[in-house]
Amino acid sequence: MKYNRYDTLTGQGMNAGYCICDGEAYASNDETLLVQLMAIESIGESEVVSEYLERLYEDGMYYYTTWEDEDDADDEPTQEELNAVRQAMFNLFRTDNK
C-alpha cells in the first residue's frame, strides 16, 4: 500500500493524521502529535495537555486531515532520515545540555 504521508517521528505510513506547521511534520496519532508539538513549543507551567493542544490548534499549529490524492503520495522515508529526526527530537529533550 502506498501512503500519502509518513509520521515524522515513527515513520508509520498514513492516509489520515495530523499536519503540523503547514506540512513541516506529520503525526499519525495523539501521542506522536504531542511529542512533536512539545519539541516546538513548551507546555505552560499550569496548563494541562488538553488546554495545551487546544491553544496550539487555535493558533494554527496543527490540524487533522485525510489525504486521498495518490498523485500526492510521498516516498517512504529512509532509515537514515528516520534516525536523523529521532536524534533531533532526542536532542530537544535532553537535560544535560551536551
C-alpha positions in Angstrom: 0.0 0.0 0.0 1.3 3.4 -0.9 0.8 6.1 1.8 0.3 9.8 1.2 2.2 10.9 4.3 4.5 9.4 7.0 4.6 10.1 10.7 7.7 12.3 11.1 8.7 10.7 14.4 7.9 7.0 13.8 7.9 6.7 10.0 4.5 5.0 10.1 2.6 5.4 6.8 -0.7 7.2 6.9 -3.5 8.5 4.7 -5.1 10.4 7.6 -3.5 12.2 10.5 -2.2 15.5 11.9 -0.4 18.1 9.8 2.0 20.1 11.9 3.3 23.6 11.0 1.8 23.6 7.5 3.4 20.3 6.5 6.8 20.6 8.2 5.9 17.5 10.2 3.1 14.9 10.4 1.8 12.7 13.2 -0.3 9.6 12.9 -1.7 9.6 16.5 -2.2 11.8 19.5 1.0 10.6 21.2 3.4 11.5 18.4 1.5 14.7 17.9 2.1 15.7 21.5 5.8 14.8 21.4 6.4 16.7 18.2 4.4 19.8 19.4 6.3 19.9 22.7 9.5 20.0 20.7 8.3 23.1 19.0 6.5 24.9 21.9 6.6 24.3 25.6 3.5 23.5 27.6 2.5 26.2 30.0 3.5 25.7 33.7 -0.1 25.4 34.9 -1.5 24.2 31.5 -3.0 20.7 31.2 -2.5 18.7 28.0 -6.0 19.3 26.7 -5.6 23.1 27.1 -2.2 23.0 25.5 -3.5 21.1 22.5 -6.5 23.4 22.2 -4.3 26.5 22.3 -1.9 25.2 19.6 -4.9 24.1 17.5 -6.4 27.6 17.7 -3.0 29.1 16.9 -3.0 27.1 13.7 0.0 24.9 14.7 -1.7 21.7 13.6 -4.9 20.2 12.2 -6.3 16.7 11.4 -6.9 15.8 7.8 -7.1 13.0 5.3 -5.0 12.7 2.2 -6.8 10.9 -0.7 -4.9 12.1 -3.8 -2.5 9.2 -4.7 -0.6 11.6 -7.0 0.5 13.4 -3.9 1.9 10.3 -2.3 5.3 10.6 -0.7 8.1 8.1 -0.8 8.7 6.1 2.3 11.4 7.7 4.5 14.8 6.0 4.6 16.2 4.6 7.8 18.7 7.4 7.8 16.0 10.1 7.6 14.1 8.5 10.4 17.2 8.3 12.6 18.0 11.9 11.9 14.6 13.0 13.0 14.6 10.8 16.1 18.0 12.1 17.1 16.9 15.7 16.6 13.8 15.1 18.8 16.0 13.4 21.4 18.4 16.4 21.5 15.5 18.8 22.1 14.5 16.9 25.2 18.0 16.4 26.7 18.5 18.0 30.0 22.3 17.6 30.3 22.9 20.3 27.7 25.6 18.3 25.9 
